[in-house]
Amino acid sequence: MVNFVGAGCGAADLITVRGMRLLQQADVIIYAGSLVNPQLLEYADKNCKIYNSAYMTLDEVIDVMKEAESHGKMTVRLHTGDPCLYGAVREQFDRLNNLGIPFEVCPGVSSFCGAAASLKAEYTLPGVSQSVIITRMEGRTAVPEKEKIELFAHHNATMVIFLSTGLLPELSAALQKGGYSPDTPAAIVYKASWADEKICRCTIDSLAGTAEKNNIKKTALICVGNFLGSDYSLSKLYDKEFETEFRKAVK
């Protein structure tokens, strides 16, 4: 069995209980060494074999899984955040399916959730935004033509932008071209929940300068939108005049 496990957004104690137990039971761990907190490996048994996939190709990762499976061993594939976001897991799933190797997925706390917690913010505020767009800038890897930043920006919804810290001048321009005003609130969240976390609040037009001033070049999320402002409507959920299945309205 291969278990794909979301490592969480950084802090070692933000892995799920299930994920922690799988690490404790694993005979083999293949972890994304460029992003996963190495403290998580302390959960592993002393006899567990550990591989850093930052130095491996897809074929090499699959070969380790095949070898472990041939000896009846359990492998944990430890991905940063939640595997479903920018985890490159589908290609691994397909290879395992073709090989007849069973696998399961244990979700994790994505960094976009960790960033919101660090910002003490709510992405979906009544009267401001009820949608969250998770995306990235086009860089060495292309994005579909209909998913360009400027097209998403047209909605003026909350945006959380991954893998784009090295492209902030271009990101700022694309966001403004799409319809955000230059003074729209933004935040750069570096290594959310890690011990060396850094939060930099700014505006869309000052993203690049803020990152340069704080020497942030990678491993950061860019959060954009008026959810970072001070104006919003109160939720109807707790409005005394709003009747629900569980509570009568008070007029």
C-alpha positions in Angstrom: 0.0 0.0 0.0 1.1 3.5 -0.8 -0.3 6.4 1.3 -0.2 9.9 -0.1 -0.1 12.2 3.0 -0.6 15.9 3.1 2.2 17.2 5.4 0.3 20.4 6.2 1.4 24.0 5.7 4.6 23.9 7.7 4.4 23.5 11.5 5.0 19.8 12.4 2.0 19.7 14.6 -0.4 20.8 11.8 -0.3 17.4 10.2 -3.5 15.5 10.7 -3.7 12.8 13.4 -4.2 10.2 10.6 -1.2 11.6 8.7 1.0 11.4 11.8 0.0 7.8 12.5 0.7 6.8 8.9 4.2 8.3 9.2 4.7 6.3 12.4 3.7 3.1 10.7 5.6 3.6 7.4 8.3 1.3 6.3 9.3 3.8 3.6 8.8 7.5 3.4 9.4 9.6 0.2 9.0 13.2 1.1 9.1 16.5 -0.9 12.3 17.8 0.7 12.2 21.2 -0.9 9.1 22.2 1.1 8.1 19.6 3.7 9.2 20.5 7.3 11.9 17.9 8.2 10.7 17.8 11.8 7.8 15.6 10.5 10.4 12.9 9.8 10.8 12.6 13.6 7.5 10.7 13.6 9.1 7.9 11.5 10.2 4.6 13.0 14.0 4.3 13.4 14.1 1.5 10.8 12.1 3.4 8.2 13.9 4.1 4.9 13.6 7.8 4.0 14.0 9.3 0.5 14.0 13.0 -0.5 12.1 13.4 -3.8 13.7 16.8 -4.5 16.6 14.8 -5.9 14.4 12.2 -7.7 12.6 11.8 -11.0 9.1 10.4 -11.3 10.6 7.1 -12.5 12.8 6.9 -9.4 10.0 7.7 -7.1 7.9 4.9 -8.6 10.8 2.5 -8.5 11.1 3.0 -4.8 7.3 2.4 -4.4 7.5 -0.8 -6.5 10.4 -2.2 -4.5 8.6 -1.5 -1.2 5.4 -3.1 -2.5 7.3 -6.2 -3.7 8.4 -6.8 -0.1 5.0 -6.1 1.4 6.0 -2.8 2.9 3.9 0.4 3.4 5.1 3.6 1.8 4.1 7.1 2.7 4.5 9.7 -0.1 4.7 12.9 1.9 3.6 16.0 0.0 3.5 19.6 1.3 0.2 21.1 2.2 -2.6 19.1 0.7 -1.6 16.8 -2.2 -4.5 18.0 -4.4 -2.9 21.5 -5.0 0.2 21.7 -7.1 1.3 18.3 -5.8 1.9 16.5 -9.2 0.1 13.5 -7.8 -2.1 12.5 -10.7 0.8 11.2 -12.6 1.8 9.1 -9.6 -1.7 7.8 -9.2 -1.9 6.8 -12.9 1.4 4.9 -12.7 0.4 3.1 -9.6 -3.0 2.1 -11.1 -1.2 0.7 -14.2 1.1 -1.3 -11.9 -1.8 -2.6 -9.8 -0.4 -1.0 -6.6 -3.1 0.2 -4.2 -3.0 3.6 -2.8 -5.0 6.0 -0.6 -4.8 9.7 0.1 -4.8 11.4 3.5 -5.6 15.2 3.1 -3.6 17.9 4.7 -3.9 21.5 5.7 -3.1 23.6 2.6 -0.9 26.6 2.9 -3.7 28.8 1.7 -5.5 27.8 4.9 -2.4 28.4 6.9 -2.0 31.8 5.3 -5.6 32.8 6.3 -4.9 31.7 9.9 -1.7 33.7 10.0 -3.4 36.8 8.6 -6.4 36.2 11.0 -8.5 36.7 8.0 -11.7 35.3 6.4 -11.5 34.9 2.6 -15.3 34.9 2.1 -16.8 38.0 3.6 -20.5 39.0 3.0 -20.7 41.9 0.7 -17.0 41.6 -0.3 -16.3 38.2 -1.8 -17.9 34.8 -1.7 -15.4 33.1 -3.9 -11.7 32.2 -3.6 -9.6 31.8 -6.7 -6.5 29.7 -6.2 -4.1 30.0 -9.1 -0.5 30.8 -10.1 1.3 33.0 -12.5 2.6 31.6 -15.8 6.3 31.0 -15.6 8.4 28.1 -16.9 5.3 26.1 -16.8 2.4 27.4 -18.9 -1.2 27.9 -17.7 -4.3 27.4 -19.9 -5.1 30.5 -22.0 -8.4 31.0 -20.2 -6.8 30.9 -16.8 -4.5 34.0 -17.2 -4.3 36.1 -14.0 -5.9 39.1 -15.7 -9.0 37.1 -16.6 -9.4 35.9 -13.1 -8.8 39.4 -11.7 -11.8 40.6 -13.6 -14.0 39.1 -10.9 -12.4 41.1 -8.1 -12.9 38.1 -5.9 -10.4 36.9 -3.3 -7.3 35.5 -4.9 -4.6 33.3 -3.4 -1.6 33.0 -5.8 0.9 30.1 -5.4 4.3 29.7 -6.9 4.6 33.3 -8.1 6.9 35.2 -5.7 9.6 35.5 -8.3 7.2 37.1 -10.7 5.7 39.9 -8.6 6.2 42.8 -11.1 4.4 40.8 -13.7 1.7 39.7 -11.2 1.0 43.2 -10.1 0.6 44.4 -13.7 -1.7 41.5 -14.6 -3.9 42.0 -11.6 -4.3 45.7 -12.4 -4.9 45.0 -16.1 -7.7 42.6 -15.1 -9.5 45.2 -13.0 -8.1 45.4 -9.5 -7.3 48.9 -8.4 -3.7 49.6 -7.6 -4.5 50.2 -3.9 -6.4 46.9 -3.4 -5.1 45.3 -0.2 -2.6 42.4 -0.6 -0.4 40.3 1.6 2.7 38.3 1.1 2.8 35.3 3.6 6.2 33.7 3.7 6.3 30.1 5.1 2.9 30.2 6.8 3.0 28.5 10.2 6.7 27.9 10.1 9.0 29.2 12.9 10.4 31.8 10.5 7.0 32.9 9.1 6.8 36.4 7.9 3.7 38.4 7.0 4.0 41.5 4.9 0.8 43.6 4.2 0.8 45.9 1.2 -1.2 46.8 -1.8 -1.2 45.3 -5.3 1.0 48.0 -6.7 3.6 47.6 -4.0 3.9 43.8 -4.1 7.3 43.7 -5.7 8.8 46.4 -3.6 7.5 44.9 -0.4 9.0 41.5 -1.2 12.4 43.1 -2.2 12.4 45.1 1.0 11.8 42.0 3.1 14.1 39.8 1.1 11.3 37.3 0.1 12.1 35.5 -3.0 10.2 32.2 -2.8 8.1 30.0 -0.5 5.4 32.6 -0.1 1.7 32.9 -1.0 0.3 36.1 -2.4 -3.2 37.0 -1.0 -5.2 39.7 -2.8 -8.6 41.2 -2.3 -10.8 43.5 -0.2 -11.2 40.7 2.4 -8.0 42.3 3.8 -9.8 45.6 4.2 -12.1 46.8 7.0 -15.5 47.1 5.2 -17.9 44.1 5.0 -21.5 43.1 5.9 -22.4 41.0 8.9 -23.3 37.4 8.3 -27.0 36.5 8.2 -26.2 33.3 10.0 -26.2 35.0 13.4 -28.5 37.9 12.7 -31.3 37.9 15.2 -33.8 38.9 12.5 -32.8 36.0 10.2 -34.7 32.8 10.8 -33.0 29.5 10.4 -33.9 25.8 10.9 -32.6 26.0 14.5 -33.6 29.6 15.6 -36.7 31.7 15.3 -36.3 35.3 14.1 -36.6 38.1 16.6 -38.3 41.1 15.2 
